[in-house]
Amino acid sequence: MTQEKIQLNSQHFIDLEDKHGAHNYHPLPVVLAKGEGVFLWDVEGKKYYDFLSAYSAVNQGHCHPRIVGKMKEQAETLTLTSRAFHNNQLGVYEKYVTEYFGFDKVLPMNTGAEAVETAIKICRKWGYEKKGIEPNEAIVLVCGQNFHGRTTTIISFSSDPDAKGNFGPYTPGFVAVEYNNLDALLEALNEYGDRVAGFLVEPIQGEAGVYVPDTDFIPKAAELCKERNVLFIADEIQTGIARTGGLLAICGDCTCEGHCERQENFTTPDILILGKALSGGAYPVSAVLANNHIMNVIKPGQHGSTFGGNPVACAVAMEALEVVRDENLAQNARNLGNLFRSELQELVEKSDLVSLVRGRGLLNAIVINDTPESSTAWNICVALKENGLLAKPTHGNIIRFAPPLVMNEEQLLDCVRIIKETIYNFKK
């Protein structure tokens, strides 16, 4: 086989990964080579709609020219200094991002899991030094069926047996309560009392299958935390940056395009965790935001990252957020999301395969009428791939739909057509 033919053969690249890479993912059988906007192309040249957006990292679309241009410009000037020295991008970015989201300070990191770990460290340190919790007694409340990453500490409070199994011993200090259950949260707050330093929660549980809580869960949970002097920590790594129809998912049904703490339905977290689309998927960038009375517990030498806050990351993140604002991506996600769920509701009414459609903005899911142990949702995703649309199952029988937010109505309706035809023609 010639080199030219090898380069056009998907199986060749799949075999390379299988032989030389750790088997820690189970991807769909497609090998992607190019992306632009809402589209992806495989190595054979077949074109697909992207309905995963790299788990909502590519909200601004693939290879957005403004973001790529800014990354290229900065990469040709200065890429990394470490935090041993100042650089001329970090302070500019820190001012920009704190004003954009309405906080005093930011601690820049690289990946979402790093940002969650950072938030936990800040929360615990605040608990000991500001709240007066006895040393090594702090409790952080979390929710069942959460997904915050896969580091050792984070999987210690996961309920996913695949993420957690045989990776112990586990990090203590975490107590899980049922998601969307205010009574369970109140019970835990009462049981652990002054030992509780924080409550870490996803405003919408994405990996759990786009589980949208009751409208009052997030604001009332935040209110309970405030009453007990407990830090309310919002993990918006997947739900933030316009994905759910507001700048943040904690904006609820707010129709503003930016920070809106004066709005009645906005819940201001004590700590905000961002990642993924903070860079438009072009570069690993994450951030933890908080006000001075919380963030100032971190002193030099107590936390850091060689790459956190590097010049390329700063330049890329600012441009990525400018794109969100300039292109009205939150408004687009809100409008197209309403249309998408309305159109897909037909599947619940006319197909025995789909039992539920749920979501907010352009973070949506359909629940397949089969057991989580079945291969039905996976096989539907393979059929969708054959028909030109890429999506992925989660939790066995749920298919998540999350296209780039730059999608237009004509494209969305074309995708609805593909999904409907695939479901109606699918044979178990």
C-alpha positions as CSV (number, residue, x, y, z in Angstrom):
1,M,0.0,0.0,0.0
2,T,1.4,3.4,-0.9
3,Q,1.9,6.2,1.6
4,E,-0.8,8.2,-0.2
5,K,-3.4,5.5,0.2
6,I,-2.5,4.9,3.9
7,Q,-3.2,8.6,4.6
8,L,-6.7,8.2,3.2
9,N,-7.5,5.0,5.2
10,S,-9.4,5.4,8.5
11,Q,-8.7,1.9,9.7
12,H,-4.9,2.5,9.5
13,F,-5.2,5.4,12.0
14,I,-7.6,3.4,14.2
15,D,-5.1,0.5,14.3
16,L,-2.3,2.8,15.2
17,E,-4.2,4.1,18.2
18,D,-5.2,0.6,19.2
19,K,-1.6,-0.7,19.1
20,H,0.3,2.3,20.6
21,G,-2.2,4.1,22.8
22,A,-3.8,3.4,26.1
23,H,-7.3,2.1,25.7
24,N,-8.9,4.7,27.9
25,Y,-11.6,5.9,25.4
26,H,-14.1,4.1,23.2
27,P,-14.5,6.5,20.3
28,L,-16.9,6.2,17.4
29,P,-15.3,4.5,14.3
30,V,-14.5,7.8,12.5
31,V,-11.1,9.4,11.9
32,L,-11.3,13.2,11.7
33,A,-8.8,15.3,9.7
34,K,-10.4,18.7,9.3
35,G,-12.8,21.1,11.0
36,E,-14.5,24.4,10.1
37,G,-17.4,26.0,11.8
38,V,-20.1,23.3,12.5
39,F,-18.5,20.8,10.2
40,L,-15.9,18.0,10.4
41,W,-14.3,15.9,7.6
42,D,-12.8,12.5,8.0
43,V,-9.6,11.3,6.3
44,E,-11.6,9.9,3.3
45,G,-13.1,13.4,2.8
46,K,-16.7,12.6,4.1
47,K,-18.4,15.7,5.7
48,Y,-20.2,15.6,9.0
49,Y,-22.2,17.9,11.3
50,D,-20.5,18.0,14.7
51,F,-23.1,17.4,17.4
52,L,-20.7,17.0,20.3
53,S,-18.5,20.1,20.0
54,A,-15.6,18.3,21.8
55,Y,-17.8,18.0,24.9
56,S,-18.8,21.7,24.5
57,A,-15.2,23.0,24.1
58,V,-15.8,24.2,20.5
59,N,-18.8,26.5,21.2
60,Q,-17.3,29.1,18.8
61,G,-17.0,26.5,16.0
62,H,-14.0,24.6,14.7
63,C,-10.9,26.7,13.8
64,H,-12.6,30.0,14.3
65,P,-10.4,32.4,12.2
66,R,-10.3,35.1,14.9
67,I,-9.2,32.7,17.6
68,V,-6.7,30.8,15.4
69,G,-5.3,34.1,14.2
70,K,-4.8,35.5,17.7
71,M,-3.2,32.2,18.8
72,K,-0.8,32.3,15.8
73,E,0.0,35.9,16.4
74,Q,0.9,35.3,20.1
75,A,2.7,32.0,19.5
76,E,5.0,33.8,17.1
77,T,5.8,36.4,19.8
78,L,6.0,34.7,23.2
79,T,4.6,31.4,24.3
80,L,5.8,30.7,27.8
81,T,7.6,32.4,30.6
82,S,6.3,30.4,33.6
83,R,5.0,32.4,36.6
84,A,8.6,33.0,37.7
85,F,8.3,36.2,35.7
86,H,5.6,38.6,34.7
87,N,4.4,38.7,31.0
88,N,2.5,41.4,29.2
89,Q,-0.6,39.3,28.5
90,L,-1.5,37.8,32.0
91,G,-2.5,41.0,33.8
92,V,-4.5,42.2,30.7
93,Y,-6.3,38.9,30.6
94,E,-7.0,38.8,34.3
95,K,-8.6,42.2,34.2
96,Y,-10.6,41.3,31.2
97,V,-11.9,37.9,32.4
98,T,-12.8,39.2,36.0
99,E,-14.7,42.1,34.6
100,Y,-16.4,39.8,32.0
101,F,-17.8,37.5,34.7
102,G,-18.0,40.0,37.6
103,F,-15.4,38.8,40.1
104,D,-12.4,40.3,41.9
105,K,-9.8,37.7,41.0
106,V,-9.0,34.8,38.8
107,L,-6.6,31.9,39.2
108,P,-5.6,30.6,35.7
109,M,-5.1,27.0,35.0
110,N,-5.1,24.7,31.9
111,T,-7.6,21.9,32.1
112,G,-11.1,21.5,33.6
113,A,-10.0,18.9,36.1
114,E,-7.1,21.2,37.3
115,A,-9.6,24.0,37.8
116,V,-11.9,21.8,39.9
117,E,-8.9,20.7,42.0
118,T,-7.9,24.3,42.4
119,A,-11.4,25.3,43.5
120,I,-11.4,22.4,46.1
121,K,-8.0,23.6,47.5
122,I,-9.2,27.2,47.7
123,C,-12.5,26.1,49.4
124,R,-10.7,24.0,52.0
125,K,-8.1,26.6,52.8
126,W,-10.9,29.2,53.2
127,G,-12.7,26.8,55.4
128,Y,-9.8,26.5,57.8
129,E,-8.5,30.1,57.7
130,K,-11.7,32.1,57.4
131,K,-14.5,29.9,58.7
132,G,-12.5,28.3,61.5
133,I,-13.0,24.6,60.6
134,E,-10.7,22.4,62.7
135,P,-7.6,21.2,60.7
136,N,-8.3,18.3,58.3
137,E,-12.0,18.2,59.2
138,A,-13.4,20.1,56.3
139,I,-16.3,18.6,54.3
140,V,-17.1,19.5,50.7
141,L,-20.6,18.5,49.6
142,V,-21.1,17.2,46.0
143,C,-23.9,15.7,44.1
144,G,-24.6,12.1,43.0
145,Q,-24.0,11.3,39.3
146,N,-21.6,14.2,39.1
147,F,-18.8,14.5,36.6
148,H,-16.0,16.9,37.5
149,G,-13.0,15.2,36.0
150,R,-10.9,12.1,36.5
151,T,-8.0,13.0,38.9
152,T,-7.6,10.9,42.0
153,T,-9.3,13.4,44.2
154,I,-12.2,13.9,41.9
155,I,-13.0,10.3,41.3
156,S,-13.0,9.8,45.0
157,F,-16.4,11.4,45.1
158,S,-17.6,10.0,41.8
159,S,-20.5,7.5,41.6
160,D,-19.3,6.1,38.2
161,P,-17.9,2.6,38.8
162,D,-15.7,2.9,35.6
163,A,-14.2,6.2,36.7
164,K,-13.7,5.0,40.3
165,G,-13.1,1.2,40.2
166,N,-9.7,0.0,41.5
167,F,-8.2,3.5,41.7
168,G,-8.3,3.7,45.5
169,P,-7.6,4.5,48.3
170,Y,-9.8,7.5,47.8
171,T,-9.4,11.0,49.1
172,P,-11.6,11.7,52.2
173,G,-13.6,14.8,53.0
174,F,-16.4,14.6,50.4
175,V,-20.1,13.8,51.0
176,A,-22.5,13.2,48.1
177,V,-26.2,14.3,48.2
178,E,-28.9,13.6,45.6
179,Y,-28.9,16.1,42.7
180,N,-31.9,18.3,42.5
181,N,-32.9,17.5,46.0
182,L,-32.9,20.5,48.4
183,D,-34.1,18.4,51.3
184,A,-31.0,16.1,50.9
185,L,-28.8,19.1,50.8
186,L,-30.3,20.6,53.9
187,E,-30.0,17.3,55.7
188,A,-26.3,17.1,54.9
189,L,-25.8,20.7,55.9
190,N,-27.5,20.0,59.3
191,E,-25.6,16.7,59.8
192,Y,-22.1,18.1,59.2
193,G,-22.8,21.6,60.5
194,D,-19.8,23.9,60.7
195,R,-17.5,21.3,59.1
196,V,-19.0,22.0,55.7
197,A,-16.7,24.4,53.7
198,G,-18.4,24.2,50.3
199,F,-21.0,22.7,47.9
200,L,-19.7,21.8,44.5
201,V,-22.4,21.4,41.8
202,E,-23.0,21.4,38.0
203,P,-25.9,23.7,37.2
204,I,-26.9,21.1,34.6
205,Q,-25.3,17.6,34.8
206,G,-24.0,17.1,31.3
207,E,-22.2,13.8,31.5
208,A,-25.1,12.3,33.5
209,G,-27.2,12.8,30.4
210,V,-28.1,16.5,30.3
211,Y,-30.0,16.3,33.6
212,V,-31.7,19.7,34.0
213,P,-32.7,20.4,37.6
214,D,-35.9,22.1,38.8
215,T,-35.8,25.9,38.3
216,D,-35.5,26.6,42.0
217,F,-32.8,24.1,42.8
218,I,-29.7,26.2,42.0
219,P,-30.9,29.5,43.5
220,K,-32.3,27.8,46.7
221,A,-29.2,25.7,47.1
222,A,-27.1,28.9,46.9
223,E,-29.3,30.5,49.4
224,L,-28.9,27.6,51.8
225,C,-25.2,27.8,51.4
226,K,-25.2,31.5,52.2
227,E,-27.2,31.0,55.3
228,R,-24.7,28.4,56.6
229,N,-21.5,30.3,55.5
230,V,-20.8,27.6,53.0
231,L,-19.1,28.4,49.6
232,F,-21.4,27.8,46.6
233,I,-19.1,26.4,43.9
234,A,-20.5,26.3,40.3
235,D,-18.7,24.0,37.9
236,E,-19.5,25.6,34.5
237,I,-16.8,23.9,32.6
238,Q,-19.3,22.3,30.2
239,T,-22.4,24.4,30.7
240,G,-20.7,27.8,30.6
241,I,-19.7,30.2,27.8
242,A,-23.1,30.5,26.2
243,R,-23.8,26.8,25.8
244,T,-27.2,26.8,27.6
245,G,-28.6,30.1,26.2
246,G,-27.1,32.4,28.8
247,L,-23.5,33.4,29.4
248,L,-23.6,30.8,32.3
249,A,-26.1,28.1,33.1
250,I,-26.6,29.7,36.5
251,C,-28.2,32.6,34.7
252,G,-31.3,30.4,34.4
253,D,-33.6,31.7,31.8
254,C,-32.0,35.2,31.8
255,T,-31.9,36.8,28.4
256,C,-28.9,39.1,28.9
257,E,-25.7,38.5,27.0
258,G,-23.3,39.1,29.9
259,H,-22.8,39.2,33.6
260,C,-26.1,39.9,35.3
261,E,-25.9,39.6,39.0
262,R,-28.5,42.3,39.4
263,Q,-31.0,40.2,37.6
264,E,-33.5,38.4,39.9
265,N,-32.8,35.0,38.4
266,F,-29.1,35.1,38.5
267,T,-27.3,33.1,41.1
268,T,-23.8,34.5,41.9
269,P,-21.5,31.6,42.9
270,D,-18.8,32.1,45.5
271,I,-16.4,30.2,43.2
272,L,-16.9,29.9,39.5
273,I,-15.1,27.2,37.5
274,L,-14.6,27.6,33.7
275,G,-12.8,25.7,31.0
276,K,-13.4,24.0,27.6
277,A,-15.0,26.8,25.5
278,L,-13.0,29.5,27.4
279,S,-10.5,29.0,24.6
280,G,-12.9,28.0,21.8
281,G,-11.3,24.6,21.8
282,A,-8.1,26.0,20.4
283,Y,-5.9,25.6,23.5
284,P,-6.1,24.2,27.0
285,V,-7.4,27.1,29.2
286,S,-9.3,27.0,32.5
287,A,-10.0,29.4,35.2
288,V,-11.2,29.7,38.8
289,L,-12.9,33.0,39.7
290,A,-13.8,34.3,43.2
291,N,-13.8,37.5,45.2
292,N,-11.0,38.8,47.3
293,H,-12.2,37.5,50.7
294,I,-12.0,33.9,49.2
295,M,-9.1,34.1,46.7
296,N,-6.7,35.9,49.0
297,V,-6.2,32.8,51.1
298,I,-3.8,31.6,48.4
299,K,-0.3,32.8,48.9
300,P,2.9,32.4,46.8
301,G,4.1,28.8,46.6
302,Q,0.8,27.3,47.7
303,H,-0.7,26.6,44.3
304,G,0.4,27.0,40.7
305,S,1.0,25.7,37.2
306,T,3.9,26.1,34.8
307,F,1.6,26.7,31.9
308,G,-1.3,28.3,33.8
309,G,-1.7,31.9,32.6
310,N,0.8,31.6,29.8
311,P,0.7,34.3,27.1
312,V,-0.9,32.1,24.4
313,A,-3.6,31.0,26.7
314,C,-4.4,34.6,27.8
315,A,-4.6,35.9,24.2
316,V,-6.7,33.0,23.0
317,A,-9.2,33.2,25.9
318,M,-9.8,36.9,25.5
319,E,-10.5,36.5,21.8
320,A,-12.7,33.4,22.4
321,L,-14.8,35.4,24.8
322,E,-15.0,38.4,22.4
323,V,-16.3,36.0,19.7
324,V,-19.1,34.9,22.1
325,R,-20.1,38.4,22.7
326,D,-19.7,39.8,19.2
327,E,-21.5,36.9,17.5
328,N,-24.4,36.8,20.1
329,L,-23.8,33.1,20.7
330,A,-25.8,32.9,23.9
331,Q,-28.9,34.3,22.1
332,N,-28.3,31.9,19.2
333,A,-28.0,28.9,21.5
334,R,-31.2,29.9,23.3
335,N,-33.3,30.4,20.1
336,L,-32.0,27.3,18.3
337,G,-32.3,25.2,21.4
338,N,-36.0,26.0,21.7
339,L,-36.5,25.1,18.1
340,F,-34.4,21.9,18.4
341,R,-36.3,20.5,21.4
342,S,-39.7,21.4,19.8
343,E,-38.7,19.6,16.6
344,L,-37.4,16.5,18.4
345,Q,-40.4,16.2,20.6
346,E,-42.0,14.6,17.5
347,L,-39.8,11.6,18.2
348,V,-41.3,11.0,21.6
349,E,-44.8,11.1,20.1
350,K,-44.1,9.0,17.0
351,S,-41.2,6.7,17.8
352,D,-41.0,3.9,20.3
353,L,-37.3,4.4,20.5
354,V,-37.2,7.8,22.2
355,S,-38.9,8.3,25.5
356,L,-37.7,11.8,26.5
357,V,-36.2,15.0,25.1
358,R,-34.5,17.4,27.5
359,G,-32.0,20.2,27.7
360,R,-31.4,23.9,27.7
361,G,-30.0,26.1,25.0
362,L,-27.9,23.9,22.7
363,L,-27.1,21.3,25.4
364,N,-29.7,18.6,24.8
365,A,-30.3,14.9,25.0
366,I,-32.7,12.2,24.0
367,V,-33.3,9.2,26.2
368,I,-33.5,5.9,24.3
369,N,-36.2,3.5,25.3
370,D,-33.8,0.7,26.2
371,T,-31.7,-0.3,29.2
372,P,-28.4,1.5,29.9
373,E,-26.6,-1.8,29.4
374,S,-28.0,-2.2,25.8
375,S,-26.0,-1.1,22.7
376,T,-29.0,0.6,21.1
377,A,-27.9,4.2,21.7
378,W,-24.4,3.4,20.5
379,N,-25.8,1.7,17.3
380,I,-28.0,4.8,16.7
381,C,-24.9,7.0,16.9
382,V,-23.1,4.8,14.4
383,A,-26.1,5.1,12.1
384,L,-26.1,8.9,12.6
385,K,-22.4,8.9,11.6
386,E,-23.3,7.0,8.4
387,N,-25.9,9.7,7.7
388,G,-23.5,12.6,8.3
389,L,-23.9,13.6,11.9
390,L,-21.6,12.9,14.8
391,A,-22.9,12.4,18.4
392,K,-22.0,10.2,21.3
393,P,-24.0,8.2,23.9
394,T,-23.6,8.8,27.6
395,H,-24.8,6.7,30.5
396,G,-25.6,3.9,28.1
397,N,-29.0,4.8,26.8
398,I,-28.8,8.6,26.4
399,I,-27.5,10.5,23.4
400,R,-26.2,14.0,23.9
401,F,-26.7,16.6,21.2
402,A,-24.4,19.7,21.5
403,P,-23.5,21.4,18.2
404,P,-21.2,24.5,17.9
405,L,-23.1,27.6,18.8
406,V,-22.3,29.2,15.4
407,M,-24.9,26.9,13.8
408,N,-27.7,28.6,11.9
409,E,-31.3,27.7,11.6
410,E,-31.1,26.1,8.2
411,Q,-28.2,23.9,9.4
412,L,-30.1,23.0,12.6
413,L,-33.2,21.9,10.6
414,D,-31.0,19.8,8.3
415,C,-29.6,18.1,11.4
416,V,-33.1,17.6,12.8
417,R,-34.0,15.9,9.5
418,I,-31.0,13.5,9.8
419,I,-31.8,12.6,13.4
420,K,-35.5,12.0,12.6
421,E,-34.8,9.9,9.5
422,T,-32.1,7.9,11.4
423,I,-34.4,7.1,14.3
424,Y,-37.5,6.3,12.1
425,N,-35.4,3.9,9.9
426,F,-33.4,2.3,12.8
427,K,-33.7,-1.4,13.3
428,K,-32.5,-2.9,16.6
